Amino acid sequence: MAKRYPKMEVKPQLLEEPAVAYGISTRECVMASTVSVDEYFDELIEKVRQDYANL
């Protein structure tokens, strides 16, 4: 008794629009969504202080 598998339809891969808007460089896009290390740790330290204040 042989197993029978349904035929799978092969769909062609489609190319999507790029995530970066036209006219804006990748670097500008990345820099707009990042923070400096100093800013990150300042926020982190502030959150830790708030957590200790709530104890």
Biopython code that builds the backbone (N, CA, C, O; Angstrom):
import numpy as np
from Bio.PDB.StructureBuilder import StructureBuilder

atoms = [
    (1, "MET", "N", (0.839, -1.172, 0.000)),
    (1, "MET", "CA", (0.000, 0.000, 0.000)),
    (1, "MET", "C", (0.891, 1.245, 0.000)),
    (1, "MET", "O", (1.622, 1.495, 0.958)),
    (2, "ALA", "N", (0.822, 1.993, -1.048)),
    (2, "ALA", "CA", (1.669, 3.169, -1.191)),
    (2, "ALA", "C", (0.943, 4.410, -0.661)),
    (2, "ALA", "O", (-0.271, 4.553, -0.805)),
    (3, "LYS", "N", (1.720, 5.291, -0.051)),
    (3, "LYS", "CA", (1.142, 6.547, 0.439)),
    (3, "LYS", "C", (0.939, 7.494, -0.725)),
    (3, "LYS", "O", (1.729, 7.524, -1.669)),
    (4, "ARG", "N", (-0.109, 8.249, -0.645)),
    (4, "ARG", "CA", (-0.378, 9.235, -1.690)),
    (4, "ARG", "C", (-0.371, 10.623, -1.066)),
    (4, "ARG", "O", (-1.037, 10.866, -0.060)),
    (5, "TYR", "N", (0.361, 11.497, -1.649)),
    (5, "TYR", "CA", (0.473, 12.866, -1.168)),
    (5, "TYR", "C", (-0.201, 13.803, -2.164)),
    (5, "TYR", "O", (-0.078, 13.622, -3.376)),
    (6, "PRO", "N", (-0.907, 14.794, -1.656)),
    (6, "PRO", "CA", (-1.537, 15.736, -2.593)),
    (6, "PRO", "C", (-0.472, 16.548, -3.322)),
    (6, "PRO", "O", (0.595, 16.835, -2.780)),
    (7, "LYS", "N", (-0.783, 16.906, -4.548)),
    (7, "LYS", "CA", (0.152, 17.721, -5.315)),
    (7, "LYS", "C", (0.208, 19.122, -4.713)),
    (7, "LYS", "O", (-0.817, 19.748, -4.445)),
    (8, "MET", "N", (1.414, 19.584, -4.512)),
    (8, "MET", "CA", (1.589, 20.935, -3.975)),
    (8, "MET", "C", (1.787, 21.892, -5.135)),
    (8, "MET", "O", (2.562, 21.635, -6.056)),
    (9, "GLU", "N", (1.074, 22.992, -5.066)),
    (9, "GLU", "CA", (1.194, 23.993, -6.112)),
    (9, "GLU", "C", (2.440, 24.835, -5.853)),
    (9, "GLU", "O", (2.612, 25.379, -4.762)),
    (10, "VAL", "N", (3.287, 24.938, -6.835)),
    (10, "VAL", "CA", (4.504, 25.729, -6.703)),
    (10, "VAL", "C", (4.187, 27.148, -7.143)),
    (10, "VAL", "O", (3.832, 27.406, -8.293)),
    (11, "LYS", "N", (4.331, 28.073, -6.172)),
    (11, "LYS", "CA", (4.047, 29.475, -6.476)),
    (11, "LYS", "C", (5.358, 30.192, -6.775)),
    (11, "LYS", "O", (6.356, 29.962, -6.091)),
    (12, "PRO", "N", (5.369, 31.045, -7.774)),
    (12, "PRO", "CA", (6.603, 31.794, -8.047)),
    (12, "PRO", "C", (6.859, 32.812, -6.937)),
    (12, "PRO", "O", (5.923, 33.372, -6.365)),
    (13, "GLN", "N", (8.118, 33.038, -6.646)),
    (13, "GLN", "CA", (8.477, 34.026, -5.642)),
    (13, "GLN", "C", (8.274, 35.417, -6.224)),
    (13, "GLN", "O", (8.634, 35.689, -7.369)),
    (14, "LEU", "N", (7.689, 36.289, -5.411)),
    (14, "LEU", "CA", (7.439, 37.656, -5.847)),
    (14, "LEU", "C", (8.382, 38.609, -5.138)),
    (14, "LEU", "O", (8.689, 38.434, -3.959)),
    (15, "LEU", "N", (8.823, 39.586, -5.842)),
    (15, "LEU", "CA", (9.707, 40.586, -5.282)),
    (15, "LEU", "C", (8.862, 41.703, -4.692)),
    (15, "LEU", "O", (8.037, 42.295, -5.387)),
    (16, "GLU", "N", (9.068, 41.997, -3.396)),
    (16, "GLU", "CA", (8.297, 43.034, -2.728)),
    (16, "GLU", "C", (8.999, 44.379, -2.855)),
    (16, "GLU", "O", (10.166, 44.461, -3.239)),
    (17, "GLU", "N", (8.267, 45.415, -2.527)),
    (17, "GLU", "CA", (8.846, 46.749, -2.530)),
    (17, "GLU", "C", (9.938, 46.826, -1.467)),
    (17, "GLU", "O", (9.821, 46.182, -0.425)),
    (18, "PRO", "N", (10.981, 47.588, -1.702)),
    (18, "PRO", "CA", (12.044, 47.711, -0.700)),
    (18, "PRO", "C", (11.518, 48.402, 0.554)),
    (18, "PRO", "O", (10.613, 49.233, 0.483)),
    (19, "ALA", "N", (12.091, 48.053, 1.695)),
    (19, "ALA", "CA", (11.658, 48.642, 2.964)),
    (19, "ALA", "C", (12.055, 50.111, 3.061)),
    (19, "ALA", "O", (11.381, 50.908, 3.713)),
    (20, "VAL", "N", (13.143, 50.449, 2.413)),
    (20, "VAL", "CA", (13.624, 51.823, 2.460)),
    (20, "VAL", "C", (12.899, 52.641, 1.399)),
    (20, "VAL", "O", (12.770, 52.216, 0.251)),
    (21, "ALA", "N", (12.432, 53.809, 1.794)),
    (21, "ALA", "CA", (11.728, 54.668, 0.851)),
    (21, "ALA", "C", (12.711, 55.183, -0.199)),
    (21, "ALA", "O", (13.908, 55.314, 0.057)),
    (22, "TYR", "N", (12.194, 55.462, -1.347)),
    (22, "TYR", "CA", (13.040, 55.964, -2.418)),
    (22, "TYR", "C", (13.580, 57.341, -2.062)),
    (22, "TYR", "O", (12.859, 58.172, -1.509)),
    (23, "GLY", "N", (14.829, 57.579, -2.373)),
    (23, "GLY", "CA", (15.438, 58.880, -2.126)),
    (23, "GLY", "C", (16.090, 58.999, -0.759)),
    (23, "GLY", "O", (16.788, 59.979, -0.500)),
    (24, "ILE", "N", (15.884, 58.029, 0.121)),
    (24, "ILE", "CA", (16.500, 58.061, 1.451)),
    (24, "ILE", "C", (17.529, 56.934, 1.487)),
    (24, "ILE", "O", (17.233, 55.789, 1.146)),
    (25, "SER", "N", (18.733, 57.283, 1.904)),
    (25, "SER", "CA", (19.772, 56.264, 1.937)),
    (25, "SER", "C", (19.542, 55.299, 3.099)),
    (25, "SER", "O", (18.844, 55.622, 4.060)),
    (26, "THR", "N", (20.126, 54.141, 2.997)),
    (26, "THR", "CA", (20.000, 53.133, 4.037)),
    (26, "THR", "C", (20.594, 53.645, 5.340)),
    (26, "THR", "O", (20.045, 53.406, 6.416)),
    (27, "ARG", "N", (21.699, 54.338, 5.245)),
    (27, "ARG", "CA", (22.351, 54.873, 6.447)),
    (27, "ARG", "C", (21.433, 55.852, 7.165)),
    (27, "ARG", "O", (21.311, 55.795, 8.388)),
    (28, "GLU", "N", (20.786, 56.747, 6.428)),
    (28, "GLU", "CA", (19.875, 57.708, 7.046)),
    (28, "GLU", "C", (18.716, 56.997, 7.733)),
    (28, "GLU", "O", (18.289, 57.391, 8.818)),
    (29, "CYS", "N", (18.221, 55.963, 7.101)),
    (29, "CYS", "CA", (17.097, 55.203, 7.653)),
    (29, "CYS", "C", (17.523, 54.505, 8.957)),
    (29, "CYS", "O", (16.774, 54.512, 9.934)),
    (30, "VAL", "N", (18.699, 53.915, 8.970)),
    (30, "VAL", "CA", (19.194, 53.224, 10.156)),
    (30, "VAL", "C", (19.482, 54.228, 11.267)),
    (30, "VAL", "O", (19.133, 53.985, 12.422)),
    (31, "MET", "N", (20.103, 55.330, 10.940)),
    (31, "MET", "CA", (20.445, 56.323, 11.949)),
    (31, "MET", "C", (19.200, 56.950, 12.579)),
    (31, "MET", "O", (19.230, 57.344, 13.745)),
    (32, "ALA", "N", (18.120, 57.043, 11.828)),
    (32, "ALA", "CA", (16.893, 57.617, 12.360)),
    (32, "ALA", "C", (16.247, 56.702, 13.387)),
    (32, "ALA", "O", (15.503, 57.168, 14.249)),
    (33, "SER", "N", (16.521, 55.410, 13.306)),
    (33, "SER", "CA", (15.884, 54.460, 14.212)),
    (33, "SER", "C", (16.821, 53.952, 15.309)),
    (33, "SER", "O", (16.482, 52.993, 16.002)),
    (34, "THR", "N", (17.986, 54.569, 15.482)),
    (34, "THR", "CA", (18.928, 54.127, 16.508)),
    (34, "THR", "C", (19.188, 55.232, 17.518)),
    (34, "THR", "O", (18.917, 56.404, 17.257)),
    (35, "VAL", "N", (19.711, 54.851, 18.666)),
    (35, "VAL", "CA", (20.109, 55.810, 19.689)),
    (35, "VAL", "C", (21.570, 55.555, 20.028)),
    (35, "VAL", "O", (22.097, 54.470, 19.780)),
    (36, "SER", "N", (22.208, 56.550, 20.590)),
    (36, "SER", "CA", (23.607, 56.380, 20.963)),
    (36, "SER", "C", (23.697, 55.478, 22.189)),
    (36, "SER", "O", (22.708, 55.264, 22.890)),
    (37, "VAL", "N", (24.877, 54.960, 22.435)),
    (37, "VAL", "CA", (25.104, 54.093, 23.585)),
    (37, "VAL", "C", (24.854, 54.860, 24.875)),
    (37, "VAL", "O", (24.268, 54.327, 25.817)),
    (38, "ASP", "N", (25.298, 56.111, 24.916)),
    (38, "ASP", "CA", (25.087, 56.932, 26.106)),
    (38, "ASP", "C", (23.604, 57.126, 26.402)),
    (38, "ASP", "O", (23.179, 57.007, 27.551)),
    (39, "GLU", "N", (22.815, 57.425, 25.367)),
    (39, "GLU", "CA", (21.374, 57.606, 25.553)),
    (39, "GLU", "C", (20.730, 56.316, 26.044)),
    (39, "GLU", "O", (19.875, 56.337, 26.930)),
    (40, "TYR", "N", (21.144, 55.201, 25.466)),
    (40, "TYR", "CA", (20.576, 53.911, 25.853)),
    (40, "TYR", "C", (20.826, 53.619, 27.329)),
    (40, "TYR", "O", (19.906, 53.253, 28.060)),
    (41, "PHE", "N", (22.083, 53.784, 27.765)),
    (41, "PHE", "CA", (22.404, 53.481, 29.155)),
    (41, "PHE", "C", (21.820, 54.508, 30.116)),
    (41, "PHE", "O", (21.487, 54.163, 31.249)),
    (42, "ASP", "N", (21.689, 55.750, 29.693)),
    (42, "ASP", "CA", (21.017, 56.739, 30.536)),
    (42, "ASP", "C", (19.575, 56.334, 30.798)),
    (42, "ASP", "O", (19.097, 56.425, 31.928)),
    (43, "GLU", "N", (18.884, 55.888, 29.760)),
    (43, "GLU", "CA", (17.505, 55.428, 29.926)),
    (43, "GLU", "C", (17.445, 54.182, 30.799)),
    (43, "GLU", "O", (16.557, 54.053, 31.642)),
    (44, "LEU", "N", (18.389, 53.266, 30.599)),
    (44, "LEU", "CA", (18.422, 52.043, 31.381)),
    (44, "LEU", "C", (18.667, 52.334, 32.853)),
    (44, "LEU", "O", (17.994, 51.764, 33.712)),
    (45, "ILE", "N", (19.608, 53.201, 33.158)),
    (45, "ILE", "CA", (19.903, 53.567, 34.542)),
    (45, "ILE", "C", (18.704, 54.248, 35.182)),
    (45, "ILE", "O", (18.407, 54.004, 36.351)),
    (46, "GLU", "N", (18.017, 55.094, 34.437)),
    (46, "GLU", "CA", (16.828, 55.770, 34.956)),
    (46, "GLU", "C", (15.731, 54.752, 35.293)),
    (46, "GLU", "O", (15.061, 54.886, 36.317)),
    (47, "LYS", "N", (15.545, 53.747, 34.449)),
    (47, "LYS", "CA", (14.541, 52.709, 34.718)),
    (47, "LYS", "C", (14.903, 51.896, 35.951)),
    (47, "LYS", "O", (14.026, 51.544, 36.740)),
    (48, "VAL", "N", (16.191, 51.592, 36.126)),
    (48, "VAL", "CA", (16.637, 50.842, 37.300)),
    (48, "VAL", "C", (16.395, 51.674, 38.553)),
    (48, "VAL", "O", (15.933, 51.144, 39.564)),
    (49, "ARG", "N", (16.695, 52.952, 38.501)),
    (49, "ARG", "CA", (16.458, 53.826, 39.659)),
    (49, "ARG", "C", (14.967, 53.893, 39.995)),
    (49, "ARG", "O", (14.598, 53.891, 41.170)),
    (50, "GLN", "N", (14.118, 53.952, 38.985)),
    (50, "GLN", "CA", (12.681, 53.981, 39.232)),
    (50, "GLN", "C", (12.213, 52.665, 39.862)),
    (50, "GLN", "O", (11.359, 52.667, 40.748)),
    (51, "ASP", "N", (12.772, 51.554, 39.404)),
    (51, "ASP", "CA", (12.400, 50.259, 39.987)),
    (51, "ASP", "C", (12.820, 50.196, 41.464)),
    (51, "ASP", "O", (12.056, 49.709, 42.298)),
    (52, "TYR", "N", (14.008, 50.676, 41.792)),
    (52, "TYR", "CA", (14.453, 50.669, 43.178)),
    (52, "TYR", "C", (13.621, 51.633, 44.024)),
    (52, "TYR", "O", (13.386, 51.368, 45.203)),
    (53, "ALA", "N", (13.177, 52.730, 43.450)),
    (53, "ALA", "CA", (12.359, 53.689, 44.181)),
    (53, "ALA", "C", (10.989, 53.088, 44.508)),
    (53, "ALA", "O", (10.378, 53.440, 45.517)),
    (54, "ASN", "N", (10.513, 52.189, 43.658)),
    (54, "ASN", "CA", (9.208, 51.564, 43.879)),
    (54, "ASN", "C", (9.250, 50.434, 44.910)),
    (54, "ASN", "O", (8.196, 49.945, 45.317)),
    (55, "LEU", "N", (10.441, 50.009, 45.340)),
    (55, "LEU", "CA", (10.547, 48.922, 46.319)),
    (55, "LEU", "C", (10.130, 49.352, 47.663)),
    (55, "LEU", "O", (10.159, 48.557, 48.602)),
]
sb = StructureBuilder()
sb.init_structure("model")
sb.init_model(0)
sb.init_chain("A")
sb.init_seg("    ")
for serial, (resi, resn, name, xyz) in enumerate(atoms, 1):
    if name == "N":
        sb.init_residue(resn, " ", resi, " ")
    sb.init_atom(name, np.array(xyz, "f"), 0.0, 1.0, " ", f" {name:<3s}", serial, name[0])
structure = sb.get_structure()
